[in-house]
Amino acid sequence: MSPMTAKLVGLLVVPVLVLLIGFRPVSGRRVARFATEYDVTLTRGTRPVLSAYLARTSRWRAGGGAIGWLAAGVLTSSGYHYFLGVAGYLVGAIAAEVGAPLPMPEGRRRASLVVRRPGDRLTWGARWGPVLIVAALGVHTWLYQVWPKAAQAKVPSSQVILDLAGIVLATAVLWLACRFIVMRPRPVRAADLGEADDGIRASSLQTISGASLALMCLAALDAMWAMLLDLDAPEPYNWVMNVLACAMLLAALYSWFGIRTRPRPATKVPA
């Protein structure tokens, strides 16, 4: 196999697998697993709603991730597949939210009196993650500049600024998308459909917050890794910088797989 063929196969295998997984039919077991995770009672009314939601969001997320991965192979140098793949996944997840709400109930509309705030559904990690990521990148950059050899550093400041701009953009996307999901109209519905609506919101928040934080971690890790490769510093500089870079990699994995949201916030009815 020639190098060009191997590169082409590597470029196509991941998006094809992602699309196959994203476009697979929604099974009853998958719906039941979603209902258990987000505390939704499965009824004749909620089952088709959850099935349609899972099908729509999976396809949009898979399509966005596949396009991002292919764009990295076509438009950029190697090493950015994961970054643009996560970015595409995030764009697809946000696009899927356009059609995620439940249909409005028939008859006279009545608004829910439940007070809704984005902070009530997001966990501590989702709310403070961007601050911690910027702080870690700042400490890493400071250590890089403090070491005397940094005067001849090959890592351009534009790379750090570009990665920092990506973190700021992902933070804005995170908060605006979360606010849109939480503040989406929530008319009074039957109890089971109300649970389904809460579960859908929680799932959407979990996906968008996890992908956004993972994208921030990858942007910070890009700058950190460039500094580590350029600078051969002694202890304790090298040790601290390696720990920060490894922690950022673990944070990206945790954001993708471990971030959770509250299935249902505490209800507060104003007097």
N, C-alpha and C positions, 0 to 999 in steps of 0.2 A: 504494500500500500504506500503510495507516494505521500510526502508531507502535506501537499495540498488536499489530497483526498482525506487524510486523517483529520486535518483541521476542519474540513467541511462536515465530516461525520460527527466530530465533537461539537460543532456548532448546532447541528440539527437534532441530535439525540435528546438533549435536555428539553427543548421546547415541545418536541413531539410527545415525550412522556408526560409533560405537564398538561398538554392539551387532552391527551387520552384520559388522564385522571380527572381533569376539570369538567370534561363533557360526558363522563360516564353517567348512566341513569341513577337517579336518587332512589336508593333502596329503602324499604320500610325500616330496616335496622338502623340506617343512618338517621332517619327522622326520629326514631325512638332514642337514639343516643343524644341527639340535639335536645330533645325534650327533657331528658334526664339531666343534662348538663346545665340547662337554663331554667329548670323548674317550671316546665310548661306541661299542662295536662293535655294528653292526646285525646281529642274528640273528633267527631265527624266534621266539625267546623275548622279545627286547628290543623288537622293532618294535611289537607291539600294546601293550606296556606304556607306551612313550613316546608313542604315538598317543593312548592314553586319558588320560595325564597332561596332554598339551598341550591336549586338548579341554576337560578339566575346568577347568584353571587359567585358560584364556583366557575361558571363559564366566563364571566367578566374578569375575574381575578386571574384565571389561567390564561386567557387571551392577552391580558395586559403583561403578565410575566413573560410569556413567550415572545411577544413583540419586543419587550425590553432586552431580553437575552440576545435576540437576533440583531437588534440595533447595535448592541455592544460589539458584536463580531464584525459588523459591516462598517460602522462609523468610527470606532475607537480602536486603540491598541489592546492587546490581551491584558486581562486582569480586571476589567470592568464589567464582566458578564454578571457577576453577582449583584453589583451595585445597580446597574440598569435593570436587571431582572426584578429586583425588589422594588425599584421605582415604578416599573411597569405594573407590577402586581398591585401596588398602592393606588395607582391611577385607575386600574380596573376595579378595585374595591370601592373607590369613591364613585365611579361611574355607575356601579351597580346600585348604589343607594338611591339613585333617581327613581327607580321603580320598586324599591324595597317596602315602602309603607303599605299597610293593609288598606283595602278599599274602604271608602267612607260608608258608614251605615246609612240605610235608607231612613226617610222620615226627617223629623225636626232634629237639627244638630244641637248637641249639648256638649259643652266643653268640660273637660276634666279639671277639677280644682286642685289636683296634685301639683305641688310646687316642684319644678324641674330645674336643676342646675347641673352643668357638666361635671362639676367636682363631686357630686353625689354618687356618680357611677364609676368614675375613674379611680383606680387604686393609687397608692402613694408612688409606685414606680412610674406609672404613666404620667402623673402630674409633675414630678420632680426629675424625671429622667433627663430631659433636655438640659437642665441646669447642671446636673452631675457630669454629663457628657462634655459640655463646654468647659467646665472646671478641669476635668482630667486632661483635655486637649491643651488648655492653658498652662497647666503645670508641666506637661510634657514639652511644650514649646519653650517654656522658660528654662528648663534644664538643658535643652539643646542649645539655647543662646548663651547660657552661662559658661559652658565649657569653652576654653580658649580657642580650640580649633574651629569653633562655630564662625569665626571671622572669615574663614574661607569656605563656609558651608555651601554645598551645592543645591540644597533644597530651596527653591525660590519662595519668597514670601507670598507670591501670587497663588501658589498651590495651597498654602494654609488658608489664605483668605477665601479661595474658591471653595474649599471644604467647609469652612466656617459658614459661608453663604448658603451652602447646601443644607447645613444643620438648621440655620435660621428658617429657610424655606420649608423644610420638613416640619419644624415646630409650628409654623403658621398653618400649614396644611392640617396637622394634627388637631390643633385647637379649633380651627374653623369647621372642620368636618365633624368633630365631636359635638360642637355647639349645634350644628345643623341637625344632627341625628337626635340629640336630646330634646331640642326645642321644636322638633317636628310636631305638627298638630296631632293631638291625641284625644279624639272624641270618645264619649262614653260608649262602651260596647259591652257585649256579654262577657262574663267573667273569664271564660276560656279564651276568647279572642283578645281580651286585655292581657292575659298571660303570654299569649303568642306575640303580641306587640312588644311587650317588655323583653321577651327572649330575643326577638329580632334586633331590637336596639342594642342589647348587651352584646350579641354576637358581632354586630357591625362595629361597635366601639372597640371590641377586643381585637378584631382584625386590623382596623385602621391604626389604632394606637400601637399595636405590636409591630406592624410593617413600618410605621413612621419612625419608631425608636430604633429598629434594626437599621434603617437607612441612615439615621444620624450616627449610629455606632460605626457603620462601614465608612462613612465620610471622614469621621475622626480617625479611624484606623488607617485610612489611606495616607493621611499626613504623618501619623505616628510611625508607620512602617518606613516611609521615605526617610525620616530622620534617623531611625535606627540603622538603616543600611548605609547612611552617609557618615555617621559619627561612631568612632571607636573609642568611647569614653571609658575610664576606669570606674571602679566602685567608688561611691555608691550610685553614681549617675546612671551607669549602664543597668544596674540591677533595678533601680526605681523605674527607669523608662521601659524596661522589659515587662515589669509587673503591670504598669499602666496599659501597655499595648495588649497584653494577654487578658487583662480585666475587660478591656473594651471588646475583644473578640468574644469572650464569654457573655458579656452584656448583650451583644448582638444576637447570640443564640438564645439567651433567655427571653429577650424581647420577642423573638419570632415564635418560640415554643411555650414560654412560660407566663407571659403577661395575661392577666385575667381581669375581668370587669365584674362589677356587682350585678347579678341578674335582675335585681329589683331594689331600687332605692327605698329608704324609709319614707312612708307617705306622710306628708304634712299638709293638713287642710287649714287654710287661713280662716280666722274667725270672722 
